[in-house]
Amino acid sequence: MELGIIGYIVLFAVSLFVLLRASDWFISAAEKIGLAAGISPFIIGVTIVAFGTSLPELATSIKAVFDGVSGIVAGNVVGSNITNILLVLALTVILGREIILDHDVMDIDMPMLFGSSLILYFVAYDYQVTYLEAFLLLGGLLVFLRSSFQASPREKRKRESVSIQTVGLLILGATLVYFGADYTILSISEISTYAGIDPEVIALTLVALGTSLPEVVVSVNAARKGKAAIAVGNVIGSNIFNSFAVIGIPRLFGSLEISHNMVSWSLPFMIGVTFLFVLVCISKRISRWEGWLMLILYTVYVAQLVDQSLHA
């Protein structure tokens, strides 16, 4: 049954909402199960939470590969990484307060973040991702996790029991993530057909923005409570996971399509934005004027994508 472009836009909004809500349920349940298993909160943060915040991107990317629209995958990752830095951090300092870092992110986190963006560029440079490169990306993720684990303090905690409701929420969340991703990709394909827009452009803008909305809300609220540094850790972990896992895992299920425009413009822009993020964090302070600069860059980025789409 044909829904028309308005119907598919509504379907996109509803399915994306379900995807994000289900991901939140999955993260919450998985975190409780992790604590019950005796896993430290830090380990949960760099594994379950990092995986959870990138779960919408991962689910839509795997579904895109199965549906034969793998060009969305790279756009999903690159768009989300750019949005996380330029929009999430910008709104955090503009709507909340300036970010003061009390953790040395220049030791492990920032080198791994910038390194992951460079590795992703060289992997995509020939417009394809091989099986070997997919395993290389996943290996990079393991190196980051291992380094984070070794740098984390060990804690002894009282274990809590896992309720049936928690297990049920985990299963329900995983199920709804599947269906949310399914209908999100369907609506993207149909909208791009009706509007004559490249699905990659939609992935770089609408999907990236939609999957970053929960991080915007969490980060701004954290900033208003005096915990703005949480936003930086969230962005670092999510972007590393995106570059390594959201490209590497879908490649195991099928070939990935990398466009010329992605390699020549979007990926270099992502690297530049990541380097800007590194420079901003050297002072261990992100001020409001730097937030406005990021927001202006994000506006220019989206305008450039729309212009390229109209003249394609």
Secondary structure per residue as TSV (DSSP state, phi and psi in degrees):
chain	resnum	aa	ss	phi	psi
A	1	M	-	360.0	129.0
A	2	E	-	-83.6	129.1
A	3	L	-	-96.1	-15.9
A	4	G	H	80.8	164.9
A	5	I	H	-63.9	-37.0
A	6	I	H	-64.6	-42.5
A	7	G	H	-62.2	-39.9
A	8	Y	H	-73.6	-29.5
A	9	I	H	-66.2	-42.0
A	10	V	H	-63.9	-42.6
A	11	L	H	-61.7	-40.1
A	12	F	H	-60.8	-46.7
A	13	A	H	-63.6	-43.7
A	14	V	H	-67.9	-46.4
A	15	S	H	-67.0	-35.8
A	16	L	H	-68.1	-38.7
A	17	F	H	-62.4	-44.5
A	18	V	H	-62.4	-41.7
A	19	L	H	-60.9	-45.8
A	20	L	H	-69.6	-42.0
A	21	R	H	-65.4	-43.0
A	22	A	H	-64.8	-37.0
A	23	S	H	-62.5	-39.5
A	24	D	H	-63.5	-42.4
A	25	W	H	-62.9	-43.3
A	26	F	H	-61.8	-44.7
A	27	I	H	-61.7	-46.6
A	28	S	H	-60.2	-46.2
A	29	A	H	-67.2	-42.6
A	30	A	H	-64.8	-35.6
A	31	E	H	-65.5	-42.1
A	32	K	H	-64.7	-40.5
A	33	I	H	-66.3	-38.9
A	34	G	H	-62.7	-43.1
A	35	L	H	-63.9	-39.4
A	36	A	H	-65.9	-27.9
A	37	A	T	-83.4	-1.5
A	38	G	T	87.8	13.7
A	39	I	-	-79.4	136.7
A	40	S	-	-68.2	151.8
A	41	P	H	-56.8	-36.3
A	42	F	H	-64.2	-44.7
A	43	I	H	-62.1	-40.5
A	44	I	H	-61.9	-39.0
A	45	G	I	-63.7	-43.2
A	46	V	I	-86.8	-5.9
A	47	T	I	-114.2	-71.0
A	48	I	I	-63.9	-46.7
A	49	V	I	-69.2	-41.8
A	50	A	H	-62.3	-42.0
A	51	F	H	-64.7	-43.4
A	52	G	H	-64.2	-42.1
A	53	T	H	-68.5	-21.7
A	54	S	T	-101.5	3.0
A	55	L	H	-60.2	-42.2
A	56	P	H	-59.6	-43.5
A	57	E	H	-63.3	-42.4
A	58	L	H	-65.6	-44.3
A	59	A	H	-63.7	-46.7
A	60	T	H	-67.1	-32.7
A	61	S	H	-69.6	-43.9
A	62	I	H	-63.4	-43.4
A	63	K	H	-63.4	-38.0
A	64	A	H	-62.4	-39.2
A	65	V	H	-63.7	-45.3
A	66	F	H	-64.1	-32.2
A	67	D	T	-88.8	1.6
A	68	G	T	77.4	19.9
A	69	V	-	-120.7	53.9
A	70	S	T	-69.1	-10.0
A	71	G	H	-63.1	-20.6
A	72	I	H	-70.2	-29.5
A	73	V	H	-59.3	-54.1
A	74	A	H	-63.3	-39.4
A	75	G	H	-62.9	-37.7
A	76	N	H	-61.5	-47.4
A	77	V	H	-68.5	-52.5
A	78	V	H	-63.7	-44.4
A	79	G	H	-62.4	-41.9
A	80	S	H	-66.4	-41.4
A	81	N	H	-63.8	-42.3
A	82	I	H	-66.3	-43.7
A	83	T	H	-64.8	-39.9
A	84	N	I	-58.8	-40.1
A	85	I	I	-81.2	-53.5
A	86	L	I	-77.8	-30.0
A	87	L	I	-101.9	-50.0
A	88	V	I	-61.6	-50.5
A	89	L	H	-67.5	-37.9
A	90	A	H	-61.3	-50.0
A	91	L	H	-66.9	-29.2
A	92	T	I	-62.5	-46.9
A	93	V	I	-81.2	-26.6
A	94	I	I	-77.7	-47.0
A	95	L	I	-88.5	-23.5
A	96	G	I	-103.0	-106.1
A	97	R	-	-152.9	167.8
A	98	E	-	-61.8	150.7
A	99	I	E	-94.6	126.4
A	100	I	E	-112.6	120.4
A	101	L	-	-89.0	124.9
A	102	D	-	-107.1	8.9
A	103	H	S	-123.4	138.8
A	104	D	-	-78.3	89.9
A	105	V	T	-78.0	-11.6
A	106	M	T	-80.5	-9.3
A	107	D	T	-77.4	-57.1
A	108	I	T	-119.5	-48.0
A	109	D	H	-62.2	-53.4
A	110	M	H	-66.3	-43.5
A	111	P	H	-58.3	-39.0
A	112	M	H	-68.7	-38.4
A	113	L	H	-64.5	-49.8
A	114	F	H	-67.4	-38.3
A	115	G	H	-62.5	-38.9
A	116	S	H	-65.3	-36.2
A	117	S	H	-69.4	-38.2
A	118	L	H	-67.9	-42.9
A	119	I	H	-60.8	-42.7
A	120	L	H	-61.2	-38.8
A	121	Y	H	-63.8	-47.3
A	122	F	H	-69.2	-30.4
A	123	V	H	-66.1	-39.9
A	124	A	H	-88.1	-4.4
A	125	Y	T	-57.9	-33.2
A	126	D	T	-96.3	18.4
A	127	Y	S	67.1	20.4
A	128	Q	-	-153.7	161.2
A	129	V	-	-123.1	117.5
A	130	T	-	-84.6	167.9
A	131	Y	H	-59.8	-41.0
A	132	L	H	-61.0	-42.5
A	133	E	H	-67.9	-34.9
A	134	A	H	-61.7	-44.3
A	135	F	H	-68.6	-31.7
A	136	L	H	-63.3	-43.3
A	137	L	H	-63.3	-44.9
A	138	L	H	-66.7	-33.0
A	139	G	H	-64.9	-38.1
A	140	G	H	-61.9	-38.4
A	141	L	H	-63.6	-42.5
A	142	L	H	-63.0	-38.8
A	143	V	H	-62.3	-43.7
A	144	F	H	-62.4	-46.3
A	145	L	H	-63.5	-42.4
A	146	R	H	-63.4	-42.2
A	147	S	H	-64.5	-39.4
A	148	S	H	-67.1	-41.2
A	149	F	H	-62.2	-43.8
A	150	Q	H	-66.7	-29.7
A	151	A	H	-86.3	-7.7
A	152	S	S	-88.9	145.0
A	153	P	-	-72.9	146.0
A	154	R	-	-89.1	135.2
A	155	E	-	-127.3	148.7
A	156	K	-	-105.0	124.8
A	157	R	-	-128.7	152.4
A	158	K	-	-76.1	124.9
A	159	R	-	-76.4	143.2
A	160	E	-	-110.7	155.0
A	161	S	-	-80.5	155.6
A	162	V	-	-100.8	125.7
A	163	S	-	-85.0	162.0
A	164	I	H	-62.3	-34.6
A	165	Q	H	-62.5	-37.3
A	166	T	H	-66.5	-44.1
A	167	V	H	-63.7	-42.1
A	168	G	H	-62.9	-38.9
A	169	L	H	-66.7	-36.5
A	170	L	H	-62.5	-47.0
A	171	I	H	-66.3	-44.2
A	172	L	H	-62.5	-42.8
A	173	G	H	-61.5	-45.1
A	174	A	H	-62.8	-40.7
A	175	T	H	-64.5	-46.4
A	176	L	H	-69.6	-29.3
A	177	V	H	-61.6	-41.7
A	178	Y	H	-60.6	-51.3
A	179	F	H	-70.0	-35.2
A	180	G	H	-62.4	-43.1
A	181	A	H	-65.1	-40.4
A	182	D	H	-57.4	-52.3
A	183	Y	H	-77.1	-23.9
A	184	T	H	-65.7	-46.0
A	185	I	H	-66.5	-40.1
A	186	L	H	-59.3	-47.6
A	187	S	H	-66.6	-37.4
A	188	I	H	-61.3	-45.5
A	189	S	H	-60.7	-44.2
A	190	E	H	-71.0	-40.6
A	191	I	H	-62.9	-43.4
A	192	S	H	-63.6	-35.1
A	193	T	H	-68.2	-47.1
A	194	Y	H	-64.6	-43.8
A	195	A	H	-89.0	-10.7
A	196	G	T	70.5	29.3
A	197	I	-	-106.5	139.3
A	198	D	-	-60.5	128.9
A	199	P	H	-54.0	-29.8
A	200	E	H	-62.9	-37.4
A	201	V	H	-65.8	-40.5
A	202	I	H	-63.6	-39.6
A	203	A	I	-65.7	-38.8
A	204	L	I	-70.5	-22.8
A	205	T	I	-114.4	-74.5
A	206	L	I	-63.0	-48.7
A	207	V	I	-66.3	-44.3
A	208	A	H	-60.7	-42.8
A	209	L	H	-66.1	-44.6
A	210	G	H	-62.2	-44.1
A	211	T	H	-73.9	-13.4
A	212	S	H	-96.3	-9.2
A	213	L	H	-57.9	-44.4
A	214	P	H	-59.8	-37.4
A	215	E	H	-67.3	-34.4
A	216	V	H	-61.9	-48.7
A	217	V	H	-62.2	-48.3
A	218	V	H	-62.1	-44.2
A	219	S	H	-67.5	-43.6
A	220	V	H	-64.5	-43.8
A	221	N	H	-62.3	-40.2
A	222	A	H	-63.8	-39.4
A	223	A	H	-63.7	-41.4
A	224	R	H	-67.5	-21.6
A	225	K	T	-95.1	7.8
A	226	G	T	82.1	17.0
A	227	K	-	-121.6	44.1
A	228	A	T	-64.3	-24.7
A	229	A	H	-62.4	-20.5
A	230	I	H	-58.1	-35.9
A	231	A	H	-61.3	-38.8
A	232	V	H	-65.1	-47.4
A	233	G	H	-61.4	-38.2
A	234	N	H	-62.4	-46.2
A	235	V	H	-65.4	-44.6
A	236	I	H	-60.6	-52.7
A	237	G	H	-62.5	-43.4
A	238	S	H	-64.7	-42.7
A	239	N	H	-68.3	-38.9
A	240	I	H	-63.9	-44.4
A	241	F	H	-63.0	-41.2
A	242	N	I	-58.7	-51.0
A	243	S	I	-63.8	-38.9
A	244	F	I	-87.6	-54.1
A	245	A	I	-86.1	-40.0
A	246	V	I	-74.7	-14.3
A	247	I	H	-95.6	-45.3
A	248	G	H	-67.0	-46.6
A	249	I	H	-66.6	-49.3
A	250	P	H	-58.8	-30.9
A	251	R	H	-63.4	-25.9
A	252	L	T	-70.0	-17.6
A	253	F	T	-100.6	-7.5
A	254	G	S	167.9	173.9
A	255	S	-	-73.4	152.6
A	256	L	-	-112.7	137.3
A	257	E	-	-99.5	124.8
A	258	I	-	-117.8	121.0
A	259	S	-	-79.7	161.1
A	260	H	H	-63.3	-41.7
A	261	N	H	-64.3	-32.8
A	262	M	I	-63.3	-44.9
A	263	V	I	-74.6	-36.7
A	264	S	I	-83.8	-23.6
A	265	W	I	-131.7	-56.7
A	266	S	I	-64.2	-46.2
A	267	L	H	-65.4	-46.6
A	268	P	H	-60.0	-36.0
A	269	F	H	-64.5	-40.1
A	270	M	H	-61.9	-41.4
A	271	I	H	-63.6	-42.5
A	272	G	H	-62.4	-41.8
A	273	V	H	-65.1	-40.0
A	274	T	H	-64.5	-41.0
A	275	F	H	-64.8	-38.1
A	276	L	H	-61.2	-41.5
A	277	F	H	-59.9	-43.0
A	278	V	H	-61.4	-47.0
A	279	L	H	-61.5	-42.1
A	280	V	H	-62.6	-36.2
A	281	C	H	-81.5	-9.0
A	282	I	H	-59.9	-39.0
A	283	S	T	-78.5	-4.2
A	284	K	T	60.7	27.3
A	285	R	E	-150.1	129.8
A	286	I	E	-115.5	111.9
A	287	S	-	-91.5	173.1
A	288	R	H	-65.2	-39.0
A	289	W	H	-65.6	-32.4
A	290	E	H	-69.5	-34.3
A	291	G	H	-63.4	-42.7
A	292	W	H	-65.1	-37.8
A	293	L	H	-61.0	-44.0
A	294	M	H	-62.6	-41.6
A	295	L	H	-65.0	-38.4
A	296	I	H	-64.4	-42.7
A	297	L	H	-62.3	-39.7
A	298	Y	H	-64.3	-40.8
A	299	T	H	-62.7	-42.8
A	300	V	H	-63.0	-41.6
A	301	Y	H	-60.4	-48.9
A	302	V	H	-65.4	-41.4
A	303	A	H	-62.0	-38.7
A	304	Q	H	-65.3	-40.7
A	305	L	H	-63.8	-43.8
A	306	V	H	-64.1	-41.7
A	307	D	H	-63.3	-43.5
A	308	Q	H	-63.1	-37.9
A	309	S	H	-66.8	-40.4
A	310	L	H	-69.5	-29.0
A	311	H	T	-100.6	7.8
A	312	A	-	-74.2	360.0
